[in-house]
């Protein structure tokens, strides 16, 4: 149990250090606007893909529920 807590703490420290380094790099670079634009574009593409996957999954579930309701109505 203690090893699990220690590994989570170490992972949290490493992630925090990486995020801090990234923020420091963005604050110090001359190309921060270009980097932020590219990052926003990437995040937008990921968001669109995620929304598409959620909608596709939602439609499949709705179709299954509709089929179950029809089966129950026919009983």
PDB file of N, H, CA, C and O in Angstrom:
ATOM      1  N   UNK A   1       0.822  -1.186   0.000  1.00  0.00           N
ATOM      2  CA  UNK A   1       0.000   0.000   0.000  1.00  0.00           C
ATOM      3  C   UNK A   1       0.869   1.253   0.000  1.00  0.00           C
ATOM      4  O   UNK A   1       0.578   2.205  -0.725  1.00  0.00           O
ATOM      5  N   UNK A   2       1.915   1.265   0.791  1.00  0.00           N
ATOM      6  H   UNK A   2       2.151   0.492   1.380  1.00  0.00           H
ATOM      7  CA  UNK A   2       2.785   2.431   0.872  1.00  0.00           C
ATOM      8  C   UNK A   2       3.491   2.673  -0.459  1.00  0.00           C
ATOM      9  O   UNK A   2       3.695   3.824  -0.844  1.00  0.00           O
ATOM     10  N   UNK A   3       3.868   1.604  -1.170  1.00  0.00           N
ATOM     11  H   UNK A   3       3.702   0.669  -0.858  1.00  0.00           H
ATOM     12  CA  UNK A   3       4.523   1.765  -2.470  1.00  0.00           C
ATOM     13  C   UNK A   3       3.604   2.449  -3.469  1.00  0.00           C
ATOM     14  O   UNK A   3       4.056   3.247  -4.290  1.00  0.00           O
ATOM     15  N   UNK A   4       2.309   2.137  -3.401  1.00  0.00           N
ATOM     16  H   UNK A   4       1.941   1.489  -2.734  1.00  0.00           H
ATOM     17  CA  UNK A   4       1.338   2.738  -4.306  1.00  0.00           C
ATOM     18  C   UNK A   4       1.241   4.247  -4.053  1.00  0.00           C
ATOM     19  O   UNK A   4       1.188   5.038  -4.995  1.00  0.00           O
ATOM     20  N   UNK A   5       1.219   4.631  -2.791  1.00  0.00           N
ATOM     21  H   UNK A   5       1.263   3.989  -2.026  1.00  0.00           H
ATOM     22  CA  UNK A   5       1.139   6.048  -2.436  1.00  0.00           C
ATOM     23  C   UNK A   5       2.414   6.762  -2.860  1.00  0.00           C
ATOM     24  O   UNK A   5       2.364   7.870  -3.394  1.00  0.00           O
ATOM     25  N   UNK A   6       3.556   6.127  -2.622  1.00  0.00           N
ATOM     26  H   UNK A   6       3.597   5.227  -2.189  1.00  0.00           H
ATOM     27  CA  UNK A   6       4.836   6.724  -3.002  1.00  0.00           C
ATOM     28  C   UNK A   6       4.934   6.914  -4.510  1.00  0.00           C
ATOM     29  O   UNK A   6       5.421   7.943  -4.977  1.00  0.00           O
ATOM     30  N   UNK A   7       4.469   5.915  -5.280  1.00  0.00           N
ATOM     31  H   UNK A   7       4.073   5.078  -4.901  1.00  0.00           H
ATOM     32  CA  UNK A   7       4.550   6.032  -6.736  1.00  0.00           C
ATOM     33  C   UNK A   7       3.608   7.113  -7.253  1.00  0.00           C
ATOM     34  O   UNK A   7       3.936   7.811  -8.212  1.00  0.00           O
ATOM     35  N   UNK A   8       2.434   7.257  -6.624  1.00  0.00           N
ATOM     36  H   UNK A   8       2.168   6.690  -5.845  1.00  0.00           H
ATOM     37  CA  UNK A   8       1.508   8.316  -7.033  1.00  0.00           C
ATOM     38  C   UNK A   8       2.087   9.690  -6.726  1.00  0.00           C
ATOM     39  O   UNK A   8       1.946  10.622  -7.517  1.00  0.00           O
ATOM     40  N   UNK A   9       2.742   9.810  -5.568  1.00  0.00           N
ATOM     41  H   UNK A   9       2.856   9.053  -4.925  1.00  0.00           H
ATOM     42  CA  UNK A   9       3.369  11.072  -5.202  1.00  0.00           C
ATOM     43  C   UNK A   9       4.480  11.423  -6.182  1.00  0.00           C
ATOM     44  O   UNK A   9       4.580  12.565  -6.630  1.00  0.00           O
ATOM     45  N   UNK A  10       5.305  10.452  -6.511  1.00  0.00           N
ATOM     46  H   UNK A  10       5.224   9.524  -6.147  1.00  0.00           H
ATOM     47  CA  UNK A  10       6.394  10.681  -7.458  1.00  0.00           C
ATOM     48  C   UNK A  10       5.851  11.054  -8.832  1.00  0.00           C
ATOM     49  O   UNK A  10       6.370  11.961  -9.483  1.00  0.00           O
ATOM     50  N   UNK A  11       4.815  10.359  -9.270  1.00  0.00           N
ATOM     51  H   UNK A  11       4.394   9.622  -8.742  1.00  0.00           H
ATOM     52  CA  UNK A  11       4.204  10.676 -10.568  1.00  0.00           C
ATOM     53  C   UNK A  11       3.636  12.092 -10.550  1.00  0.00           C
ATOM     54  O   UNK A  11       3.795  12.835 -11.519  1.00  0.00           O
ATOM     55  N   UNK A  12       2.976  12.470  -9.457  1.00  0.00           N
ATOM     56  H   UNK A  12       2.846  11.867  -8.670  1.00  0.00           H
ATOM     57  CA  UNK A  12       2.425  13.818  -9.350  1.00  0.00           C
ATOM     58  C   UNK A  12       3.511  14.886  -9.396  1.00  0.00           C
ATOM     59  O   UNK A  12       3.345  15.925 -10.034  1.00  0.00           O
ATOM     60  N   UNK A  13       4.623  14.621  -8.713  1.00  0.00           N
ATOM     61  H   UNK A  13       4.757  13.776  -8.195  1.00  0.00           H
ATOM     62  CA  UNK A  13       5.738  15.569  -8.747  1.00  0.00           C
ATOM     63  C   UNK A  13       6.330  15.694 -10.148  1.00  0.00           C
ATOM     64  O   UNK A  13       6.662  16.795 -10.588  1.00  0.00           O
ATOM     65  N   UNK A  14       6.462  14.573 -10.843  1.00  0.00           N
ATOM     66  H   UNK A  14       6.193  13.679 -10.486  1.00  0.00           H
ATOM     67  CA  UNK A  14       7.015  14.603 -12.204  1.00  0.00           C
ATOM     68  C   UNK A  14       6.086  15.339 -13.165  1.00  0.00           C
ATOM     69  O   UNK A  14       6.540  16.131 -13.991  1.00  0.00           O
ATOM     70  N   UNK A  15       4.797  15.076 -13.056  1.00  0.00           N
ATOM     71  H   UNK A  15       4.428  14.432 -12.385  1.00  0.00           H
ATOM     72  CA  UNK A  15       3.834  15.757 -13.930  1.00  0.00           C
ATOM     73  C   UNK A  15       3.835  17.251 -13.626  1.00  0.00           C
ATOM     74  O   UNK A  15       3.805  18.074 -14.542  1.00  0.00           O
ATOM     75  N   UNK A  16       3.870  17.601 -12.349  1.00  0.00           N
ATOM     76  H   UNK A  16       3.894  16.933 -11.605  1.00  0.00           H
ATOM     77  CA  UNK A  16       3.911  19.005 -11.964  1.00  0.00           C
ATOM     78  C   UNK A  16       5.152  19.706 -12.490  1.00  0.00           C
ATOM     79  O   UNK A  16       5.083  20.845 -12.950  1.00  0.00           O
ATOM     80  N   UNK A  17       6.291  19.018 -12.420  1.00  0.00           N
ATOM     81  H   UNK A  17       6.347  18.092 -12.046  1.00  0.00           H
ATOM     82  CA  UNK A  17       7.533  19.597 -12.934  1.00  0.00           C
ATOM     83  C   UNK A  17       7.460  19.789 -14.447  1.00  0.00           C
ATOM     84  O   UNK A  17       7.926  20.800 -14.972  1.00  0.00           O
ATOM     85  N   UNK A  18       6.873  18.815 -15.147  1.00  0.00           N
ATOM     86  H   UNK A  18       6.494  17.993 -14.720  1.00  0.00           H
ATOM     87  CA  UNK A  18       6.758  18.921 -16.600  1.00  0.00           C
ATOM     88  C   UNK A  18       5.837  20.077 -16.988  1.00  0.00           C
ATOM     89  O   UNK A  18       6.142  20.836 -17.908  1.00  0.00           O
ATOM     90  N   UNK A  19       4.724  20.209 -16.292  1.00  0.00           N
ATOM     91  H   UNK A  19       4.476  19.593 -15.545  1.00  0.00           H
ATOM     92  CA  UNK A  19       3.795  21.309 -16.582  1.00  0.00           C
ATOM     93  C   UNK A  19       4.467  22.648 -16.282  1.00  0.00           C
ATOM     94  O   UNK A  19       4.336  23.602 -17.049  1.00  0.00           O
ATOM     95  N   UNK A  20       5.181  22.713 -15.170  1.00  0.00           N
ATOM     96  H   UNK A  20       5.287  21.938 -14.546  1.00  0.00           H
ATOM     97  CA  UNK A  20       5.885  23.942 -14.818  1.00  0.00           C
ATOM     98  C   UNK A  20       6.936  24.317 -15.846  1.00  0.00           C
ATOM     99  O   UNK A  20       7.083  25.488 -16.197  1.00  0.00           O
ATOM    100  N   UNK A  21       7.670  23.315 -16.331  1.00  0.00           N
ATOM    101  H   UNK A  21       7.550  22.364 -16.047  1.00  0.00           H
ATOM    102  CA  UNK A  21       8.684  23.572 -17.351  1.00  0.00           C
ATOM    103  C   UNK A  21       8.041  24.059 -18.650  1.00  0.00           C
ATOM    104  O   UNK A  21       8.559  24.962 -19.306  1.00  0.00           O
ATOM    105  N   UNK A  22       6.914  23.455 -19.015  1.00  0.00           N
ATOM    106  H   UNK A  22       6.493  22.721 -18.482  1.00  0.00           H
ATOM    107  CA  UNK A  22       6.221  23.868 -20.238  1.00  0.00           C
ATOM    108  C   UNK A  22       5.724  25.309 -20.119  1.00  0.00           C
ATOM    109  O   UNK A  22       5.858  26.089 -21.061  1.00  0.00           O
ATOM    110  N   UNK A  23       5.161  25.661 -18.983  1.00  0.00           N
ATOM    111  H   UNK A  23       5.053  25.027 -18.217  1.00  0.00           H
ATOM    112  CA  UNK A  23       4.679  27.027 -18.782  1.00  0.00           C
ATOM    113  C   UNK A  23       5.851  28.009 -18.799  1.00  0.00           C
ATOM    114  O   UNK A  23       5.756  29.091 -19.380  1.00  0.00           O
ATOM    115  N   UNK A  24       6.946  27.625 -18.163  1.00  0.00           N
ATOM    116  H   UNK A  24       7.023  26.747 -17.692  1.00  0.00           H
ATOM    117  CA  UNK A  24       8.139  28.481 -18.183  1.00  0.00           C
ATOM    118  C   UNK A  24       8.670  28.685 -19.583  1.00  0.00           C
ATOM    119  O   UNK A  24       9.074  29.790 -19.942  1.00  0.00           O
ATOM    120  N   UNK A  25       8.672  27.624 -20.379  1.00  0.00           N
ATOM    121  H   UNK A  25       8.343  26.726 -20.087  1.00  0.00           H
ATOM    122  CA  UNK A  25       9.142  27.730 -21.764  1.00  0.00           C
ATOM    123  C   UNK A  25       8.243  28.662 -22.567  1.00  0.00           C
ATOM    124  O   UNK A  25       8.723  29.506 -23.323  1.00  0.00           O
ATOM    125  N   UNK A  26       6.932  28.500 -22.395  1.00  0.00           N
ATOM    126  H   UNK A  26       6.542  27.814 -21.781  1.00  0.00           H
ATOM    127  CA  UNK A  26       5.992  29.356 -23.127  1.00  0.00           C
ATOM    128  C   UNK A  26       6.141  30.815 -22.727  1.00  0.00           C
ATOM    129  O   UNK A  26       6.038  31.704 -23.572  1.00  0.00           O
ATOM    130  N   UNK A  27       6.380  31.066 -21.462  1.00  0.00           N
ATOM    131  H   UNK A  27       6.464  30.343 -20.775  1.00  0.00           H
ATOM    132  CA  UNK A  27       6.511  32.442 -20.996  1.00  0.00           C
ATOM    133  C   UNK A  27       7.792  33.086 -21.501  1.00  0.00           C
ATOM    134  O   UNK A  27       7.842  34.304 -21.674  1.00  0.00           O
ATOM    135  N   UNK A  28       8.827  32.294 -21.740  1.00  0.00           N
ATOM    136  H   UNK A  28       8.786  31.305 -21.600  1.00  0.00           H
ATOM    137  CA  UNK A  28      10.128  32.844 -22.106  1.00  0.00           C
ATOM    138  C   UNK A  28      10.367  32.891 -23.617  1.00  0.00           C
ATOM    139  O   UNK A  28      11.268  33.598 -24.069  1.00  0.00           O
ATOM    140  N   UNK A  29       9.605  32.178 -24.380  1.00  0.00           N
ATOM    141  H   UNK A  29       8.873  31.604 -24.013  1.00  0.00           H
ATOM    142  CA  UNK A  29       9.880  32.082 -25.817  1.00  0.00           C
ATOM    143  C   UNK A  29       9.292  33.260 -26.592  1.00  0.00           C
ATOM    144  O   UNK A  29       8.287  33.850 -26.197  1.00  0.00           O
ATOM    145  N   UNK A  30       9.942  33.581 -27.694  1.00  0.00           N
ATOM    146  H   UNK A  30      10.759  33.102 -28.016  1.00  0.00           H
ATOM    147  CA  UNK A  30       9.447  34.641 -28.575  1.00  0.00           C
ATOM    148  C   UNK A  30       8.313  34.146 -29.464  1.00  0.00           C
ATOM    149  O   UNK A  30       7.539  34.947 -29.988  1.00  0.00           O
ATOM    150  N   UNK A  31       8.213  32.846 -29.633  1.00  0.00           N
ATOM    151  H   UNK A  31       8.842  32.196 -29.207  1.00  0.00           H
ATOM    152  CA  UNK A  31       7.209  32.268 -30.526  1.00  0.00           C
ATOM    153  C   UNK A  31       5.983  31.799 -29.752  1.00  0.00           C
ATOM    154  O   UNK A  31       5.284  30.895 -30.210  1.00  0.00           O
ATOM    155  N   UNK A  32       5.708  32.382 -28.606  1.00  0.00           N
ATOM    156  H   UNK A  32       6.275  33.116 -28.234  1.00  0.00           H
ATOM    157  CA  UNK A  32       4.622  31.867 -27.780  1.00  0.00           C
ATOM    158  C   UNK A  32       3.267  31.978 -28.476  1.00  0.00           C
ATOM    159  O   UNK A  32       2.419  31.102 -28.303  1.00  0.00           O
ATOM    160  N   UNK A  33       3.046  33.028 -29.252  1.00  0.00           N
ATOM    161  H   UNK A  33       3.734  33.740 -29.392  1.00  0.00           H
ATOM    162  CA  UNK A  33       1.772  33.160 -29.971  1.00  0.00           C
ATOM    163  C   UNK A  33       1.592  32.034 -30.981  1.00  0.00           C
ATOM    164  O   UNK A  33       0.511  31.456 -31.091  1.00  0.00           O
ATOM    165  N   UNK A  34       2.653  31.727 -31.714  1.00  0.00           N
ATOM    166  H   UNK A  34       3.532  32.197 -31.624  1.00  0.00           H
ATOM    167  CA  UNK A  34       2.588  30.647 -32.704  1.00  0.00           C
ATOM    168  C   UNK A  34       2.350  29.309 -32.012  1.00  0.00           C
ATOM    169  O   UNK A  34       1.543  28.506 -32.480  1.00  0.00           O
ATOM    170  N   UNK A  35       3.038  29.064 -30.910  1.00  0.00           N
ATOM    171  H   UNK A  35       3.694  29.716 -30.529  1.00  0.00           H
ATOM    172  CA  UNK A  35       2.877  27.811 -30.182  1.00  0.00           C
ATOM    173  C   UNK A  35       1.463  27.697 -29.625  1.00  0.00           C
ATOM    174  O   UNK A  35       0.847  26.633 -29.699  1.00  0.00           O
ATOM    175  N   UNK A  36       0.952  28.784 -29.071  1.00  0.00           N
ATOM    176  H   UNK A  36       1.452  29.647 -29.011  1.00  0.00           H
ATOM    177  CA  UNK A  36      -0.403  28.759 -28.523  1.00  0.00           C
ATOM    178  C   UNK A  36      -1.449  28.551 -29.615  1.00  0.00           C
ATOM    179  O   UNK A  36      -2.437  27.850 -29.396  1.00  0.00           O
ATOM    180  N   UNK A  37      -1.242  29.153 -30.796  1.00  0.00           N
ATOM    181  H   UNK A  37      -0.439  29.721 -30.974  1.00  0.00           H
ATOM    182  CA  UNK A  37      -2.163  28.938 -31.912  1.00  0.00           C
ATOM    183  C   UNK A  37      -2.167  27.474 -32.350  1.00  0.00           C
ATOM    184  O   UNK A  37      -3.225  26.893 -32.595  1.00  0.00           O
ATOM    185  N   UNK A  38      -0.975  26.884 -32.445  1.00  0.00           N
ATOM    186  H   UNK A  38      -0.116  27.355 -32.246  1.00  0.00           H
ATOM    187  CA  UNK A  38      -0.886  25.476 -32.827  1.00  0.00           C
ATOM    188  C   UNK A  38      -1.516  24.576 -31.776  1.00  0.00           C
ATOM    189  O   UNK A  38      -2.188  23.598 -32.102  1.00  0.00           O
ATOM    190  N   UNK A  39      -1.293  24.915 -30.516  1.00  0.00           N
ATOM    191  H   UNK A  39      -0.747  25.710 -30.251  1.00  0.00           H
ATOM    192  CA  UNK A  39      -1.876  24.138 -29.430  1.00  0.00           C
ATOM    193  C   UNK A  39      -3.397  24.247 -29.440  1.00  0.00           C
ATOM    194  O   UNK A  39      -4.092  23.248 -29.256  1.00  0.00           O
ATOM    195  N   UNK A  40      -3.918  25.453 -29.654  1.00  0.00           N
ATOM    196  H   UNK A  40      -3.353  26.265 -29.804  1.00  0.00           H
ATOM    197  CA  UNK A  40      -5.371  25.633 -29.739  1.00  0.00           C
ATOM    198  C   UNK A  40      -5.968  24.866 -30.912  1.00  0.00           C
ATOM    199  O   UNK A  40      -7.057  24.303 -30.798  1.00  0.00           O
ATOM    200  N   UNK A  41      -5.267  24.843 -32.025  1.00  0.00           N
ATOM    201  H   UNK A  41      -4.382  25.301 -32.117  1.00  0.00           H
ATOM    202  CA  UNK A  41      -5.724  24.090 -33.188  1.00  0.00           C
ATOM    203  C   UNK A  41      -5.773  22.593 -32.871  1.00  0.00           C
ATOM    204  O   UNK A  41      -6.740  21.906 -33.201  1.00  0.00           O
ATOM    205  N   UNK A  42      -4.715  22.107 -32.229  1.00  0.00           N
ATOM    206  H   UNK A  42      -3.930  22.665 -31.961  1.00  0.00           H
ATOM    207  CA  UNK A  42      -4.666  20.686 -31.866  1.00  0.00           C
ATOM    208  C   UNK A  42      -5.781  20.332 -30.884  1.00  0.00           C
ATOM    209  O   UNK A  42      -6.448  19.309 -31.037  1.00  0.00           O
ATOM    210  N   UNK A  43      -5.976  21.175 -29.887  1.00  0.00           N
ATOM    211  H   UNK A  43      -5.434  22.006 -29.763  1.00  0.00           H
ATOM    212  CA  UNK A  43      -7.026  20.924 -28.898  1.00  0.00           C
ATOM    213  C   UNK A  43      -8.398  20.949 -29.572  1.00  0.00           C
ATOM    214  O   UNK A  43      -9.270  20.151 -29.229  1.00  0.00           O
ATOM    215  N   UNK A  44      -8.593  21.848 -30.516  1.00  0.00           N
ATOM    216  H   UNK A  44      -7.885  22.497 -30.795  1.00  0.00           H
ATOM    217  CA  UNK A  44      -9.858  21.897 -31.252  1.00  0.00           C
ATOM    218  C   UNK A  44     -10.118  20.620 -32.034  1.00  0.00           C
ATOM    219  O   UNK A  44     -11.244  20.124 -32.066  1.00  0.00           O
ATOM    220  N   UNK A  45      -9.070  20.084 -32.669  1.00  0.00           N
ATOM    221  H   UNK A  45      -8.155  20.488 -32.644  1.00  0.00           H
ATOM    222  CA  UNK A  45      -9.218  18.833 -33.419  1.00  0.00           C
ATOM    223  C   UNK A  45      -9.539  17.672 -32.490  1.00  0.00           C
ATOM    224  O   UNK A  45     -10.378  16.830 -32.810  1.00  0.00           O
ATOM    225  N   UNK A  46      -8.875  17.627 -31.346  1.00  0.00           N
ATOM    226  H   UNK A  46      -8.194  18.312 -31.086  1.00  0.00           H
ATOM    227  CA  UNK A  46      -9.145  16.560 -30.371  1.00  0.00           C
ATOM    228  C   UNK A  46     -10.574  16.679 -29.852  1.00  0.00           C
ATOM    229  O   UNK A  46     -11.273  15.677 -29.706  1.00  0.00           O
ATOM    230  N   UNK A  47     -11.002  17.901 -29.577  1.00  0.00           N
ATOM    231  H   UNK A  47     -10.435  18.716 -29.697  1.00  0.00           H
ATOM    232  CA  UNK A  47     -12.363  18.139 -29.083  1.00  0.00           C
ATOM    233  C   UNK A  47     -13.395  17.698 -30.118  1.00  0.00           C
ATOM    234  O   UNK A  47     -14.382  17.049 -29.772  1.00  0.00           O
ATOM    235  N   UNK A  48     -13.173  18.045 -31.375  1.00  0.00           N
ATOM    236  H   UNK A  48     -12.371  18.572 -31.656  1.00  0.00           H
ATOM    237  CA  UNK A  48     -14.102  17.638 -32.439  1.00  0.00           C
ATOM    238  C   UNK A  48     -14.161  16.120 -32.566  1.00  0.00           C
ATOM    239  O   UNK A  48     -15.239  15.544 -32.713  1.00  0.00           O
ATOM    240  N   UNK A  49     -13.003  15.479 -32.510  1.00  0.00           N
ATOM    241  H   UNK A  49     -12.128  15.946 -32.391  1.00  0.00           H
ATOM    242  CA  UNK A  49     -12.968  14.015 -32.603  1.00  0.00           C
ATOM    243  C   UNK A  49     -13.674  13.364 -31.432  1.00  0.00           C
ATOM    244  O   UNK A  49     -14.386  12.374 -31.604  1.00  0.00           O
ATOM    245  N   UNK A  50     -13.483  13.910 -30.246  1.00  0.00           N
ATOM    246  H   UNK A  50     -12.904  14.713 -30.106  1.00  0.00           H
ATOM    247  CA  UNK A  50     -14.131  13.362 -29.062  1.00  0.00           C
ATOM    248  C   UNK A  50     -15.644  13.552 -29.145  1.00  0.00           C
ATOM    249  O   UNK A  50     -16.405  12.637 -28.831  1.00  0.00           O
ATOM    250  N   UNK A  51     -16.077  14.731 -29.563  1.00  0.00           N
ATOM    251  H   UNK A  51     -15.459  15.475 -29.818  1.00  0.00           H
ATOM    252  CA  UNK A  51     -17.518  14.971 -29.720  1.00  0.00           C
ATOM    253  C   UNK A  51     -18.124  14.031 -30.752  1.00  0.00           C
ATOM    254  O   UNK A  51     -19.233  13.532 -30.558  1.00  0.00           O
ATOM    255  N   UNK A  52     -17.416  13.785 -31.836  1.00  0.00           N
ATOM    256  H   UNK A  52     -16.515  14.190 -31.993  1.00  0.00           H
ATOM    257  CA  UNK A  52     -17.896  12.874 -32.863  1.00  0.00           C
ATOM    258  C   UNK A  52     -18.039  11.458 -32.313  1.00  0.00           C
ATOM    259  O   UNK A  52     -19.035  10.783 -32.572  1.00  0.00           O
ATOM    260  N   UNK A  53     -17.043  11.013 -31.556  1.00  0.00           N
ATOM    261  H   UNK A  53     -16.233  11.561 -31.346  1.00  0.00           H
ATOM    262  CA  UNK A  53     -17.093   9.665 -30.984  1.00  0.00           C
ATOM    263  C   UNK A  53     -18.231   9.544 -29.981  1.00  0.00           C
ATOM    264  O   UNK A  53     -18.929   8.530 -29.949  1.00  0.00           O
ATOM    265  N   UNK A  54     -18.421  10.575 -29.162  1.00  0.00           N
ATOM    266  H   UNK A  54     -17.855  11.398 -29.187  1.00  0.00           H
ATOM    267  CA  UNK A  54     -19.503  10.545 -28.174  1.00  0.00           C
ATOM    268  C   UNK A  54     -20.856  10.504 -28.878  1.00  0.00           C
ATOM    269  O   UNK A  54     -21.735   9.740 -28.480  1.00  0.00           O
ATOM    270  N   UNK A  55     -21.030  11.312 -29.910  1.00  0.00           N
ATOM    271  H   UNK A  55     -20.315  11.933 -30.233  1.00  0.00           H
ATOM    272  CA  UNK A  55     -22.303  11.319 -30.638  1.00  0.00           C
ATOM    273  C   UNK A  55     -22.569   9.991 -31.319  1.00  0.00           C
ATOM    274  O   UNK A  55     -23.708   9.523 -31.339  1.00  0.00           O
ATOM    275  N   UNK A  56     -21.530   9.373 -31.879  1.00  0.00           N
ATOM    276  H   UNK A  56     -20.605   9.753 -31.862  1.00  0.00           H
ATOM    277  CA  UNK A  56     -21.691   8.077 -32.523  1.00  0.00           C
ATOM    278  C   UNK A  56     -22.098   7.021 -31.502  1.00  0.00           C
ATOM    279  O   UNK A  56     -22.986   6.210 -31.763  1.00  0.00           O
ATOM    280  N   UNK A  57     -21.452   7.031 -30.342  1.00  0.00           N
ATOM    281  H   UNK A  57     -20.731   7.691 -30.129  1.00  0.00           H
ATOM    282  CA  UNK A  57     -21.769   6.084 -29.272  1.00  0.00           C
ATOM    283  C   UNK A  57     -23.180   6.328 -28.752  1.00  0.00           C
ATOM    284  O   UNK A  57     -23.918   5.385 -28.465  1.00  0.00           O
ATOM    285  N   UNK A  58     -23.550   7.604 -28.633  1.00  0.00           N
ATOM    286  H   UNK A  58     -22.951   8.370 -28.866  1.00  0.00           H
ATOM    287  CA  UNK A  58     -24.875   7.975 -28.154  1.00  0.00           C
ATOM    288  C   UNK A  58     -25.957   7.452 -29.105  1.00  0.00           C
ATOM    289  O   UNK A  58     -26.985   6.946 -28.655  1.00  0.00           O
ATOM    290  N   UNK A  59     -25.732   7.571 -30.405  1.00  0.00           N
ATOM    291  H   UNK A  59     -24.897   7.983 -30.771  1.00  0.00           H
ATOM    292  CA  UNK A  59     -26.696   7.089 -31.392  1.00  0.00           C
ATOM    293  C   UNK A  59     -26.854   5.581 -31.300  1.00  0.00           C
ATOM    294  O   UNK A  59     -27.969   5.066 -31.395  1.00  0.00           O
ATOM    295  N   UNK A  60     -25.745   4.867 -31.116  1.00  0.00           N
ATOM    296  H   UNK A  60     -24.840   5.285 -31.039  1.00  0.00           H
ATOM    297  CA  UNK A  60     -25.818   3.407 -30.994  1.00  0.00           C
ATOM    298  C   UNK A  60     -26.638   3.008 -29.778  1.00  0.00           C
ATOM    299  O   UNK A  60     -27.450   2.086 -29.846  1.00  0.00           O
ATOM    300  N   UNK A  61     -26.427   3.700 -28.667  1.00  0.00           N
ATOM    301  H   UNK A  61     -25.767   4.449 -28.611  1.00  0.00           H
ATOM    302  CA  UNK A  61     -27.174   3.384 -27.449  1.00  0.00           C
ATOM    303  C   UNK A  61     -28.653   3.693 -27.640  1.00  0.00           C
ATOM    304  O   UNK A  61     -29.513   2.911 -27.237  1.00  0.00           O
ATOM    305  N   UNK A  62     -28.946   4.839 -28.257  1.00  0.00           N
ATOM    306  H   UNK A  62     -28.247   5.474 -28.585  1.00  0.00           H
ATOM    307  CA  UNK A  62     -30.348   5.205 -28.478  1.00  0.00           C
ATOM    308  C   UNK A  62     -31.034   4.176 -29.374  1.00  0.00           C
ATOM    309  O   UNK A  62     -32.190   3.827 -29.134  1.00  0.00           O
ATOM    310  N   UNK A  63     -30.345   3.689 -30.397  1.00  0.00           N
ATOM    311  H   UNK A  63     -29.406   3.972 -30.592  1.00  0.00           H
ATOM    312  CA  UNK A  63     -30.920   2.678 -31.278  1.00  0.00           C
ATOM    313  C   UNK A  63     -31.195   1.383 -30.519  1.00  0.00           C
ATOM    314  O   UNK A  63     -32.233   0.754 -30.725  1.00  0.00           O
ATOM    315  N   UNK A  64     -30.277   0.980 -29.645  1.00  0.00           N
ATOM    316  H   UNK A  64     -29.433   1.491 -29.478  1.00  0.00           H
ATOM    317  CA  UNK A  64     -30.490  -0.233 -28.858  1.00  0.00           C
ATOM    318  C   UNK A  64     -31.658  -0.065 -27.900  1.00  0.00           C
ATOM    319  O   UNK A  64     -32.467  -0.979 -27.738  1.00  0.00           O
ATOM    320  N   UNK A  65     -31.751   1.096 -27.265  1.00  0.00           N
ATOM    321  H   UNK A  65     -31.094   1.838 -27.396  1.00  0.00           H
ATOM    322  CA  UNK A  65     -32.847   1.352 -26.333  1.00  0.00           C
ATOM    323  C   UNK A  65     -34.175   1.347 -27.088  1.00  0.00           C
ATOM    324  O   UNK A  65     -35.158   0.784 -26.607  1.00  0.00           O
ATOM    325  N   UNK A  66     -34.208   1.970 -28.263  1.00  0.00           N
ATOM    326  H   UNK A  66     -33.409   2.427 -28.653  1.00  0.00           H
ATOM    327  CA  UNK A  66     -35.430   1.973 -29.065  1.00  0.00           C
ATOM    328  C   UNK A  66     -35.837   0.550 -29.428  1.00  0.00           C
ATOM    329  O   UNK A  66     -37.021   0.216 -29.396  1.00  0.00           O
ATOM    330  N   UNK A  67     -34.864  -0.289 -29.774  1.00  0.00           N
ATOM    331  H   UNK A  67     -33.902  -0.018 -29.800  1.00  0.00           H
ATOM    332  CA  UNK A  67     -35.160  -1.684 -30.104  1.00  0.00           C
ATOM    333  C   UNK A  67     -35.699  -2.439 -28.910  1.00  0.00           C
ATOM    334  O   UNK A  67     -36.627  -3.236 -29.054  1.00  0.00           O
ATOM    335  N   UNK A  68     -35.145  -2.210 -27.743  1.00  0.00           N
ATOM    336  H   UNK A  68     -34.392  -1.563 -27.626  1.00  0.00           H
ATOM    337  CA  UNK A  68     -35.622  -2.868 -26.526  1.00  0.00           C
ATOM    338  C   UNK A  68     -37.040  -2.421 -26.196  1.00  0.00           C
ATOM    339  O   UNK A  68     -37.879  -3.237 -25.813  1.00  0.00           O
ATOM    340  N   UNK A  69     -37.309  -1.122 -26.345  1.00  0.00           N
ATOM    341  H   UNK A  69     -36.627  -0.459 -26.657  1.00  0.00           H
ATOM    342  CA  UNK A  69     -38.653  -0.603 -26.075  1.00  0.00           C
ATOM    343  C   UNK A  69     -39.663  -1.230 -27.035  1.00  0.00           C
ATOM    344  O   UNK A  69     -40.755  -1.614 -26.617  1.00  0.00           O
ATOM    345  N   UNK A  70     -39.313  -1.336 -28.301  1.00  0.00           N
ATOM    346  H   UNK A  70     -38.426  -1.024 -28.641  1.00  0.00           H
ATOM    347  CA  UNK A  70     -40.212  -1.966 -29.273  1.00  0.00           C
ATOM    348  C   UNK A  70     -40.462  -3.416 -28.931  1.00  0.00           C
ATOM    349  O   UNK A  70     -41.593  -3.889 -29.037  1.00  0.00           O
ATOM    350  N   UNK A  71     -39.425  -4.133 -28.521  1.00  0.00           N
ATOM    351  H   UNK A  71     -38.506  -3.749 -28.434  1.00  0.00           H
ATOM    352  CA  UNK A  71     -39.580  -5.536 -28.123  1.00  0.00           C
ATOM    353  C   UNK A  71     -40.511  -5.664 -26.926  1.00  0.00           C
ATOM    354  O   UNK A  71     -41.342  -6.571 -26.872  1.00  0.00           O
ATOM    355  N   UNK A  72     -40.371  -4.757 -25.969  1.00  0.00           N
ATOM    356  H   UNK A  72     -39.696  -4.020 -26.013  1.00  0.00           H
ATOM    357  CA  UNK A  72     -41.234  -4.797 -24.787  1.00  0.00           C
ATOM    358  C   UNK A  72     -42.678  -4.441 -25.131  1.00  0.00           C
ATOM    359  O   UNK A  72     -43.612  -4.985 -24.542  1.00  0.00           O
ATOM    360  N   UNK A  73     -42.860  -3.531 -26.079  1.00  0.00           N
ATOM    361  H   UNK A  73     -42.101  -3.088 -26.557  1.00  0.00           H
ATOM    362  CA  UNK A  73     -44.221  -3.168 -26.475  1.00  0.00           C
ATOM    363  C   UNK A  73     -44.916  -4.307 -27.213  1.00  0.00           C
ATOM    364  O   UNK A  73     -46.141  -4.423 -27.174  1.00  0.00           O
ATOM    365  N   UNK A  74     -44.134  -5.141 -27.879  1.00  0.00           N
ATOM    366  H   UNK A  74     -43.139  -5.047 -27.910  1.00  0.00           H
ATOM    367  CA  UNK A  74     -44.702  -6.247 -28.651  1.00  0.00           C
ATOM    368  C   UNK A  74     -44.989  -7.469 -27.777  1.00  0.00           C
ATOM    369  O   UNK A  74     -45.578  -8.439 -28.254  1.00  0.00           O
ATOM    370  N   UNK A  75     -44.590  -7.438 -26.535  1.00  0.00           N
ATOM    371  H   UNK A  75     -44.112  -6.650 -26.147  1.00  0.00           H
ATOM    372  CA  UNK A  75     -44.807  -8.595 -25.643  1.00  0.00           C
ATOM    373  C   UNK A  75     -46.202  -8.582 -25.115  1.00  0.00           C
ATOM    374  O   UNK A  75     -46.581  -9.469 -24.350  1.00  0.00           O
TER     375      UNK A  75
END
